[in-house]
Amino acid sequence: MPLHAKVDEIHGPAELTINPVFCQEVPPVPRHQLPAESMAPDTALQLIRDELILDGNARLNLATFVTTWMEPQAEQLMQDCLSKNMIDKDEYPQTAELERRCVNILAHLWHAPSAAPAGSDEGGAATGCSTTGSSEACMLGGLALLWRWRAARAAAGKTGPEQPNLVMGANVQVCWEKFCRYWQVEPRLVPMEPGRLHLTGPEAAVRCDENTIGVVAVLGSTMDGSYEPVAEIAAALDAHQEQTGQDIPVHVDGASGAFVAPFLAPDLEWDFRVPRVASINTSGHKFGLVYPGVGWIVWRDAAALPDDLIFNVNYLGGEMPTFALNFSRPGSQVAAQYYNFLRLGFEGYREVQRTCQEVARYLAAEIGAMGPYELLSDGSDLPVLAFRLADPQKSGYSVFDLSERLRQRGWLVPAYTFPENMQDVAVLRIVVRFGFSRDLAELLIEDLRVQVKALEAAQHEPVPLFPEGQRSAFAH
C-alpha cells in the first residue's frame, strides 16, 4: 500500500494550480455589477489585493489620528471576535461584560462620581457605552444635552417655538455640525482668530442664552492638537449662571485627548472633576490604541442621561439598558480595547503616550530650526504639531507643494487651511501615533530637508525630486 499519492491525484492538472489572474486569459472582471460566474477564492483575493497595493502605507500616514499598528496577540483576539455581534447581549453576554468593564475603567480614569473607588475591584455604577467611533459618541452626548434642555423647559412651563443652540469652536469635528443639522439645533460656532486657535471661556459664555443646550469643549483640536481650557470655560459658565440663572452643561469632546491627558497631564482638570462637565466621549481607535472603529461615551451619572433615550433589551433573563444609534457591529474592537487595558495598564499607557509626545517634540524642534517654518503647536498637548511657512511670499512655494513632494516619498503629511476668519493660513500637520518611532521621525526630517532645499532652488530652475547622486538609473 503506497503511503503517498501521486501529485496529480491531489492537485489535479498543473495548469489548474496556476493563478488565472497572472497566467491565463480570463474575461474582464466587472467592477460595478456582479460577475456572471463564481471564481476561486484565491483569485478573488488576489484581484482585490492587487488593487489595494495602490493605497498609501498606513504606517507612514501622518494625517490620521487612527491607530495603524497593534500587537499580533490583539489582532488574533480581534479575529476571534469578528463574528460576534455586539448588540446580541443574550448570545454574547461575556462580550457585553467586557464592554461594561471598559466603561467603568474609563469612568474611573476620568474621575466620574459613579465610578468604583480607587483600589476597589467592584464594577461601580458608571453610565456609558461603546460606540462605532467618536462621531456616534458625540451624537449621543448631544442628544442627552438636547433632551435635558427640553425637559427643563417643560418643567418651567415653557412651550414656545424657540430653537435650541449649541456653542462650540469652529475647530470642532464635522460630526457636531451634522448633529446640529440632523436635530435642528442652531450651531453657534466661535471663529478662530490669530493668537486664539480654539474656544475660550469668555467667547463661549457670551454666546449662551436660555436656549443653549450646552457648550462643547474639545480636548485635543484636530487643527493643531491643543487642549481647550475646560476648567476656564466652566468657570465662565459659572459666572454666566450667577448673572442669568441659566445652568448650561459642558460636554467634553475628548476624541483624542481623553486617552492622553490622564497619563501625561494628570493634574489638568478637564474631566468630571469639573462639576459642570456632564459627559465625555473618546475614540478607542485613536490614542486608545485600537484599530478602527470603536468609541466610548461616559456620563457623570445616571441622571445626566435622560431615561427617554434608553432602550431595554432582554439580557440573561433580565433587562439590559442600551443607548446607541448603530445596531449590529462586531465585538472585536471592544475585546481589543479591554486587551489594551489589561496588557498596558496605567503605566503602559503612560509610557506609550510619553514616547509619542517625545517624538512629536523632537520633530517640532527640528522643523522649527529649519528656518522657513513657524510652529503653531509643538506636541505639548496631544503628540501633534502644526506648522506653516513663516513668509509664504518670500518662500516661493506653498505647504501644498511640500505635501505633494513628501507624498512621492511615501509620507502622507496633510496640508490644509484653517476655518473661517483664518482661511488665509495654510498649515502642515503631523500626528505621532503608537508605532511611529524616533528612527522613522529622523528619516522624515531628512526627507523634509531635501524637499525644502529642492523647493527653494526651484524658484530659479526646475529641480528633480531627488538630488543629483541620489537619483536611480537603469543599469544592465
MIDO-64285 format. One record per residue (C-alpha): residue number from 1; residue in one letter; x, y, z. Coordinates in steps of 0.02 Angstrom, whole numbers, plus 50000, padded with zeros to 5 digits. Example, Ala and Ser with C-alpha at 12.3 -4.5 7.8 and 13.67 -1.06 7.14 Angstrom:
residues 2
i/aa/c1/c2/c3
1/A/50615/49775/50390
2/S/50684/49947/50357
//
This chain:
residues 476
i/aa/c1/c2/c3
1/M/50000/50000/50000
2/P/50083/50166/49947
3/L/50097/50295/50084
4/H/50092/50443/49964
5/A/49975/50480/49820
6/K/50041/50548/49658
7/V/50044/50738/49645
8/D/49917/50746/49505
9/E/49795/50640/49608
10/I/49794/50776/49742
11/H/49811/50938/49647
12/G/49743/50893/49476
13/P/49818/50957/49313
14/A/49961/51079/49338
15/E/49877/51216/49238
16/L/49734/51225/49362
17/T/49852/51270/49505
18/I/49920/51424/49416
19/N/49841/51588/49469
20/P/49724/51636/49325
21/V/49747/51819/49364
22/F/49927/51810/49304
23/C/49940/51658/49190
24/Q/49776/51629/49098
25/E/49660/51731/48992
26/V/49502/51769/49088
27/P/49356/51883/49044
28/P/49375/52059/49116
29/V/49312/52065/49295
30/P/49162/52183/49310
31/R/49187/52319/49440
32/H/49012/52390/49456
33/Q/48900/52236/49442
34/L/48905/52055/49497
35/P/49010/51938/49389
36/A/48905/51812/49294
37/E/49005/51665/49364
38/S/49093/51623/49527
39/M/49282/51623/49543
40/A/49406/51534/49655
41/P/49430/51616/49824
42/D/49617/51640/49795
43/T/49580/51726/49630
44/A/49458/51848/49711
45/L/49583/51880/49850
46/Q/49724/51915/49726
47/L/49619/52034/49622
48/I/49573/52139/49773
49/R/49747/52135/49848
50/D/49819/52196/49683
51/E/49707/52349/49691
52/L/49742/52385/49874
53/I/49930/52396/49848
54/L/49893/52564/49767
55/D/49840/52631/49938
56/G/49963/52731/50042
57/N/50064/52646/50178
58/A/49963/52662/50339
59/R/50120/52670/50447
60/L/50179/52823/50351
61/N/50009/52909/50361
62/L/50045/53058/50472
63/A/49875/53134/50432
64/T/49767/53013/50530
65/F/49739/53004/50717
66/V/49679/52825/50696
67/T/49781/52677/50757
68/T/49882/52590/50620
69/W/49977/52460/50723
70/M/49928/52334/50856
71/E/50015/52186/50933
72/P/49991/52016/50846
73/Q/49903/51949/51002
74/A/49775/52090/50991
75/E/49749/52055/50806
76/Q/49718/51871/50845
77/L/49592/51918/50979
78/M/49502/52031/50857
79/Q/49498/51891/50729
80/D/49420/51777/50860
81/C/49281/51904/50893
82/L/49239/51964/50717
83/S/49085/51853/50706
84/K/49013/51910/50873
85/N/48876/52041/50858
86/M/48892/52169/50998
87/I/48705/52202/51000
88/D/48662/52022/51043
89/K/48681/52034/51231
90/D/48594/51867/51263
91/E/48702/51769/51142
92/Y/48866/51852/51190
93/P/48848/51900/51373
94/Q/49035/51899/51408
95/T/49069/52022/51268
96/A/48937/52133/51346
97/E/49026/52113/51512
98/L/49192/52168/51434
99/E/49104/52323/51368
100/R/49036/52361/51543
101/R/49209/52341/51618
102/C/49285/52460/51490
103/V/49153/52591/51530
104/N/49194/52577/51715
105/I/49381/52586/51683
106/L/49357/52748/51584
107/A/49238/52818/51716
108/H/49372/52788/51848
109/L/49508/52862/51737
110/W/49402/53019/51713
111/H/49352/53035/51897
112/A/49166/53005/51873
113/P/49071/53009/52040
114/S/48984/52846/51991
115/A/49148/52752/51965
116/A/49210/52623/52089
117/P/49331/52696/52218
118/A/49518/52681/52189
119/G/49588/52512/52240
120/S/49417/52429/52227
121/D/49385/52289/52103
122/E/49198/52317/52108
123/G/49109/52360/51947
124/G/49042/52528/52000
125/A/48886/52606/51927
126/A/48959/52704/51782
127/T/48840/52761/51646
128/G/48907/52744/51469
129/C/48927/52632/51318
130/S/49037/52589/51171
131/T/49002/52663/51000
132/T/49063/52639/50823
133/G/49177/52788/50845
134/S/49183/52961/50921
135/S/49061/53030/50794
136/E/48922/52918/50859
137/A/48975/52956/51038
138/C/48962/53143/51002
139/M/48787/53117/50931
140/L/48735/53027/51091
141/G/48811/53162/51201
142/G/48721/53296/51100
143/L/48555/53204/51111
144/A/48569/53193/51300
145/L/48601/53381/51309
146/L/48452/53415/51195
147/W/48333/53303/51293
148/R/48387/53382/51458
149/W/48355/53556/51387
150/R/48182/53503/51328
151/A/48142/53427/51499
152/A/48198/53586/51588
153/R/48088/53693/51476
154/A/47939/53580/51505
155/A/47966/53586/51693
156/A/47970/53776/51683
157/G/47807/53777/51583
158/K/47891/53846/51426
159/T/47811/53785/51264
160/G/47866/53916/51137
161/P/47946/53879/50968
162/E/48121/53935/51018
163/Q/48261/53844/50928
164/P/48393/53762/51037
165/N/48576/53807/51007
166/L/48744/53729/51042
167/V/48901/53833/51073
168/M/49069/53769/51010
169/G/49228/53823/50923
170/A/49243/53824/50734
171/N/49380/53693/50754
172/V/49257/53555/50804
173/Q/49242/53395/50704
174/V/49108/53395/50569
175/C/49007/53269/50670
176/W/48948/53413/50781
177/E/48885/53510/50631
178/K/48797/53352/50574
179/F/48716/53335/50745
180/C/48651/53514/50735
181/R/48581/53490/50561
182/Y/48501/53320/50595
183/W/48415/53377/50756
184/Q/48381/53557/50705
185/V/48496/53637/50832
186/E/48575/53805/50793
187/P/48765/53788/50790
188/R/48846/53940/50870
189/L/49023/53924/50806
190/V/49156/54033/50884
191/P/49278/54080/50745
192/M/49465/54060/50762
193/E/49574/54215/50766
194/P/49761/54247/50757
195/G/49828/54203/50929
196/R/49670/54108/50978
197/L/49651/53943/50886
198/H/49515/53867/50994
199/L/49369/53905/51111
200/T/49396/54004/51271
201/G/49283/54039/51421
202/P/49232/54219/51380
203/E/49198/54177/51197
204/A/49087/54032/51248
205/A/48988/54120/51385
206/V/48945/54274/51281
207/R/48855/54163/51155
208/C/48747/54070/51282
209/D/48565/54104/51321
210/E/48413/54013/51389
211/N/48404/53906/51232
212/T/48583/53844/51241
213/I/48582/53656/51269
214/G/48768/53652/51310
215/V/48945/53700/51266
216/V/49065/53580/51179
217/A/49246/53591/51237
218/V/49372/53497/51131
219/L/49514/53410/51221
220/G/49635/53397/51076
221/S/49590/53501/50924
222/T/49618/53413/50758
223/M/49680/53579/50689
224/D/49836/53593/50798
225/G/49823/53465/50939
226/S/49791/53594/51075
227/Y/49676/53569/51225
228/E/49532/53690/51250
229/P/49530/53756/51430
230/V/49385/53656/51502
231/A/49400/53723/51679
232/E/49409/53903/51615
233/I/49256/53876/51506
234/A/49162/53801/51653
235/A/49211/53948/51765
236/A/49146/54071/51635
237/L/48982/53973/51631
238/D/48976/53979/51822
239/A/48985/54168/51813
240/H/48855/54168/51675
241/Q/48737/54066/51785
242/E/48759/54187/51930
243/Q/48707/54330/51815
244/T/48566/54245/51719
245/G/48515/54089/51816
246/Q/48550/53983/51661
247/D/48632/53817/51705
248/I/48725/53763/51548
249/P/48816/53596/51547
250/V/48980/53556/51460
251/H/49015/53407/51350
252/V/49200/53367/51327
253/D/49244/53300/51155
254/G/49397/53203/51208
255/A/49409/53104/51046
256/S/49598/53108/51062
257/G/49645/53197/51223
258/A/49540/53093/51342
259/F/49663/52950/51312
260/V/49816/53063/51327
261/A/49786/53194/51463
262/P/49755/53069/51606
263/F/49929/52997/51577
264/L/50033/53148/51528
265/A/49943/53289/51620
266/P/49861/53205/51771
267/D/49841/53370/51866
268/L/49749/53456/51723
269/E/49566/53470/51773
270/W/49461/53441/51618
271/D/49357/53288/51664
272/F/49221/53251/51792
273/R/49323/53340/51925
274/V/49247/53495/51843
275/P/49067/53492/51911
276/R/48992/53569/51754
277/V/49054/53427/51641
278/A/48905/53315/51604
279/S/48980/53192/51480
280/I/49142/53144/51393
281/N/49173/53049/51232
282/T/49332/52974/51163
283/S/49395/52868/51018
284/G/49461/52700/51069
285/H/49532/52687/50894
286/K/49640/52842/50913
287/F/49752/52857/51065
288/G/49654/52715/51144
289/L/49766/52612/51027
290/V/49632/52503/50945
291/Y/49605/52478/50759
292/P/49454/52573/50686
293/G/49303/52581/50738
294/V/49267/52597/50923
295/G/49219/52748/51026
296/W/49160/52775/51204
297/I/49047/52895/51297
298/V/49028/52911/51485
299/W/48905/53022/51579
300/R/48937/53097/51750
301/D/48798/52989/51825
302/A/48634/52909/51776
303/A/48541/53075/51799
304/A/48642/53153/51657
305/L/48568/53029/51532
306/P/48379/53052/51513
307/D/48279/52892/51533
308/D/48182/52928/51373
309/L/48339/52894/51271
310/I/48371/52723/51347
311/F/48302/52562/51275
312/N/48296/52398/51368
313/V/48335/52229/51292
314/N/48316/52058/51371
315/Y/48483/52009/51446
316/L/48510/51843/51538
317/G/48329/51841/51593
318/G/48335/52023/51646
319/E/48337/52194/51566
320/M/48493/52268/51485
321/P/48486/52456/51454
322/T/48558/52513/51287
323/F/48580/52681/51202
324/A/48658/52690/51029
325/L/48622/52745/50851
326/N/48703/52597/50767
327/F/48640/52421/50788
328/S/48741/52269/50731
329/R/48931/52283/50742
330/P/49071/52161/50784
331/G/49131/52138/50961
332/S/49313/52133/50905
333/Q/49356/52314/50943
334/V/49282/52307/51118
335/A/49381/52148/51154
336/A/49538/52233/51088
337/Q/49507/52386/51198
338/Y/49494/52275/51351
339/Y/49652/52185/51295
340/N/49745/52351/51292
341/F/49681/52398/51464
342/L/49743/52232/51536
343/R/49903/52224/51433
344/L/49963/52402/51461
345/G/49886/52460/51624
346/F/49910/52640/51679
347/E/50099/52636/51668
348/G/50098/52557/51496
349/Y/49980/52687/51426
350/R/50084/52824/51504
351/E/50243/52756/51425
352/V/50163/52742/51253
353/Q/50092/52919/51258
354/R/50252/52990/51332
355/T/50355/52914/51191
356/C/50236/52983/51060
357/Q/50248/53155/51138
358/E/50438/53149/51143
359/V/50445/53104/50958
360/A/50323/53246/50919
361/R/50430/53370/51016
362/Y/50587/53308/50927
363/L/50502/53338/50758
364/A/50442/53510/50814
365/A/50617/53561/50870
366/E/50697/53504/50708
367/I/50565/53586/50598
368/G/50570/53747/50698
369/A/50758/53756/50675
370/M/50749/53737/50485
371/G/50713/53921/50459
372/P/50567/53941/50340
373/Y/50435/53871/50460
374/E/50336/53939/50606
375/L/50267/53815/50733
376/L/50085/53835/50785
377/S/50095/53687/50905
378/D/50239/53579/50963
379/G/50163/53421/51038
380/S/50145/53491/51213
381/D/49962/53437/51224
382/L/49925/53299/51100
383/P/50078/53224/51014
384/V/50032/53330/50864
385/L/50122/53475/50783
386/A/50061/53602/50657
387/F/50174/53722/50563
388/R/50164/53846/50421
389/L/50280/53945/50310
390/A/50336/54100/50404
391/D/50336/54201/50242
392/P/50242/54112/50101
393/Q/50276/54253/49977
394/K/50463/54251/50008
395/S/50470/54061/50005
396/G/50403/54049/49828
397/Y/50311/53886/49864
398/S/50165/53829/49972
399/V/50138/53698/50105
400/F/50035/53605/49975
401/D/50190/53593/49864
402/L/50289/53518/50007
403/S/50149/53396/50050
404/E/50145/53334/49869
405/R/50333/53307/49863
406/L/50333/53213/50028
407/R/50192/53102/49963
408/Q/50305/53045/49821
409/R/50422/52976/49953
410/G/50276/52886/50040
411/W/50248/53013/50180
412/L/50066/53068/50198
413/V/50077/53240/50280
414/P/49916/53340/50259
415/A/49913/53522/50207
416/Y/49754/53621/50239
417/T/49686/53793/50278
418/F/49606/53848/50441
419/P/49418/53883/50456
420/E/49326/54047/50429
421/N/49418/54205/50485
422/M/49586/54119/50459
423/Q/49564/54040/50288
424/D/49721/54126/50226
425/V/49826/54023/50348
426/A/49886/53860/50269
427/V/49974/53732/50378
428/L/50051/53559/50381
429/R/50007/53441/50524
430/I/50095/53287/50589
431/V/50012/53162/50707
432/V/50131/53047/50802
433/R/50047/52883/50846
434/F/50100/52719/50927
435/G/50215/52635/50801
436/F/50295/52794/50734
437/S/50470/52779/50804
438/R/50609/52905/50831
439/D/50701/52818/50689
440/L/50557/52849/50569
441/A/50550/53029/50631
442/E/50733/53054/50587
443/L/50702/52985/50412
444/L/50557/53105/50392
445/I/50666/53253/50443
446/E/50799/53201/50318
447/D/50671/53194/50177
448/L/50594/53358/50234
449/R/50762/53447/50223
450/V/50794/53376/50049
451/Q/50625/53431/49983
452/V/50634/53603/50063
453/K/50804/53631/49982
454/A/50736/53574/49815
455/L/50583/53685/49825
456/E/50688/53837/49870
457/A/50805/53803/49724
458/A/50658/53776/49606
459/Q/50625/53963/49609
460/H/50775/53981/49496
461/E/50770/53821/49393
462/P/50674/53656/49391
463/V/50737/53533/49520
464/P/50708/53344/49513
465/L/50626/53254/49656
466/F/50793/53178/49707
467/P/50957/53275/49702
468/E/51099/53225/49587
469/G/51188/53072/49653
470/Q/51030/53004/49735
471/R/50931/52977/49576
472/S/50913/52799/49519
473/A/50951/52748/49339
474/F/50931/52585/49245
475/A/51088/52480/49232
476/H/51109/52319/49133
//
